[in-house]
Amino acid sequence: MIRVREFDVEKDLKAVEEMESRCEVGPTDTGAGSNKKKKKRSMSLYVDLLGDPLCRVRHAPDHVMLVAEYGEKKEMVGVIRACIKVVTRGRASSGFLPAYAKIAYILGLRVSPFHRRLGIGTKLVERVELWCAARGAEYAYMATDPANSASLNLFTRRLSYSRFRSPVLLAHPVHSHLLPLSPSAAVLRLPPSAAAALYSCLLPPSAVEFLPSDLPSLLSHPLTLSTFLAIPSSSSASSVITTNAFSLSDLPSSFAVMSLWDSTRVLRLRVAGAPPAARAALALLRAVDARAPWMRVPSIRDIFRPFGVYLMYGLHMAGPEGPRLMRSLCRLAHNAAVADENCAAVVAELGRADPVRAAVPHWKRFSCEEDVWCMKRLRAGGDDAIHGDDWLASPPTTDVIFVDPREF
């Protein structure tokens, strides 16, 4: 009754869009009465991929999207995506142990609300795992919200995935007013070649997990608005840093770096099910902030219509003034988003113990304190297994996790 095959854009696009429009993609608020009644959902998050269901995996040469059809009428009931990439493991290359690993990222699993508990999700994951393993992926991983018990149970209980990492997602809403920038911070806009040279100095394979081997392509991608470097305004290092022929010794003792990604052009989110009182209160705050920006009212853009976000990635800081300089870059990202009417939030995802976390402004209510990453070994005979060094079983050697914005 269930048939899984590769996605055909000409044949399947409309059916996939209709099916995915009915699927929630984020956590929902719940409330329970004093008795043991079923929890009642209040708000839900939905996504629109703007006509390109492959946008989150297309950057990888090896990527796939599978669809599931059900019954004699071949009704579209499920989809899944995956891409294969080479990333750092958070260790230096040593002997037979490589610094990089070839892994598969599984994402965008959706099953029609009317066809759940039929084994469709299991079949989709098992088929995409076979596709990834056949192309040399040694590990597969996925990410989900801890409140998504259905997803966690599917992967950890039925499909033998293990909890691996738990980064935090920090979100700050975009106001109508600009945030003041520190006059004691000089912000440099780095060209992609200089940004790649800087990151190669700051983030060697031993210092970060999941850093993609094609980082230069990411930095020069049209959706990367720029890479920004903040240094003390009294520093004289700017003329050297903006070239691609510099070393760490050219940097001042305190600095911060951040790259900014515009996701509004590839996907939109929408919150549904909010009570009318909440909608009215947020609309009032927006009106006041727009008409009297000098009051600096902490307003929130209309998240009940489709909206996008800006993603800060590659965040790194050093020195005693590093946190202050990082906050300046975060404010710069917010001010860039103010000019984009489609952007409602600025987001960053970081390792739980990454020191940058404390310097990133965010609203706790809009953030996620634990984004659960689960991993599974696909190939039992890989180099790691041969030499007794299983990434899945190894404790983390660094607090820094690189989150690729192309896959958000």
Disulfide bonds with the S-S distance in Angstrom:
none
